[in-house]
């Protein structure tokens, strides 16, 4: 019975040590610590002399009374500790600080949340010439956020075309850039942006205007051309299956006015009349 308090203290000390070790070992990770919180019961010390190869970030920090001492050593190349929200690209936000990678909360209004932007993600110094592409991805997500509030608005067509075209820029990124992260970001927004642009097609006499349909089909063709560069046939079955599945997704958007059965019948009927 006398040993139980000692055992309890030992277990507590072991748990505290493991917590501290988990913090210190995680400093070399990139991106830092996978959106983890930092909790310290005692003293937090931030100093130089570290070996981290990327910025050290946490979603939040809690420092409370206790006997622990946690030391975070930062390298000369990345001497900054950042505390940010955990929201990923294109997730909803109310403030820029809600976002993990970017300091942008685009299209936030008084009555609706914004979405986290892309610019600001940490890149290798060798990944250069991407500022324009980053801005295009910011605009893509802003376009998507606005389209949720407004079915059509000035600039929707041009901005949709620019968003689709970002895929061509991603396809030629140099090997030092995180190409898959860029591809994933593109995939996150481009399908909803294309779906929103279907609202640009007008009707006349109960039928879709053929020129609008042709413009939208060209837009889909432009997306397909960019997407094939991102996932070329030479990459094998997985890339082909992905392209086929996502092409079906684009062509089969259930809310699109062109792709419903009734609208397709109307389009064919109008096309026959225009050619007769």
C-alpha positions, 0 to 999 in steps of 0.5 A, a space after each residue: 500500500 505504501 508504494 501506490 503514491 510512488 507508482 502514481 507519481 512515476 506514472 504521472 512523470 512518465 506521461 509528462 515526459 512523453 508529452 514533452 518528447 512528443 513536442 520536441 520530436 515533432 519539430 522536424 516535421 513538415 508541415 509542422 505537427 499536422 495541425 496539433 495543439 500545444 498544451 503545457 502545464 508549467 513553463 514554455 521556453 522558445 529558443 534558438 539552436 533547433 533543426 526544424 526544416 519548416 515553420 513550426 505551427 500549432 492550432 492553439 497553445 494552452 499554458 497552465 500552472 504546473 511543473 513541466 518545462 517544455 522547450 521549443 528550439 527553432 532553427 536559424 532558417 525557420 525561427 518563427 513559431 506560428 499559432 493559427 486556426 486549423 481550417 484547410 484550403 477552401 474550408 469556411 472561415 470568419 477570420 484569416 487567422 482561422 486558416 492553417 496555410 493562408 492568411 486569406 479568408 476570401 469573400 467573407 461578408 456580414 451575413 456569410 462566412 468566407 473560405 480559406 485561400 491558398 496564397 501563403 502555403 509554405 514552399 521550398 525556396 526552389 519552388 519559384 514563379 508560382 505567385 500568379 498561380 497562387 492568386 488564381 487558386 485564391 480567386 477560384 475559391 473566392 469564385 466558388 464562395 460567391 457563387 454559393 450566394 449569387 447564381 450569376 454575377 459580372 465576371 463569372 464566365 471570365 473567372 471560371 475560365 481562369 480557374 479552369 486554366 490554372 490546371 495548365 499552370 499546375 501541370 508545368 510546375 517544377 520538381 521542387 514544388 509540391 505538385 500533388 498539393 496543387 493538384 489536390 487544391 485544384 480538384 477541391 474547387 474546380 468542379 463546383 466552379 464549373 457547375 456554377 458556370 452552368 447558370 450562365 446558359 440562357 433559354 429562348 422560347 423554352 430551349 437552351 440557347 445553342 451558343 451558350 451551350 457551345 460555350 459551356 461545352 468548350 469550357 468543359 473541353 478546356 478543363 479536360 485538356 488541363 486535367 489530362 495534363 495533370 493526370 496523363 494516360 501515360 501515368 497508367 490505369 489509376 490516372 485514366 480511371 480518375 479522369 474518366 470518373 471526374 469527366 462523368 462528374 462534370 458532364 453529369 452534374 445533376 443540377 445543371 440545366 444542360 444535363 437534365 434529360 428534359 433540357 437535352 431533349 429541348 436542345 436537340 429539338 432546337 438544334 433540329 429546327 435551327 438546321 432545317 
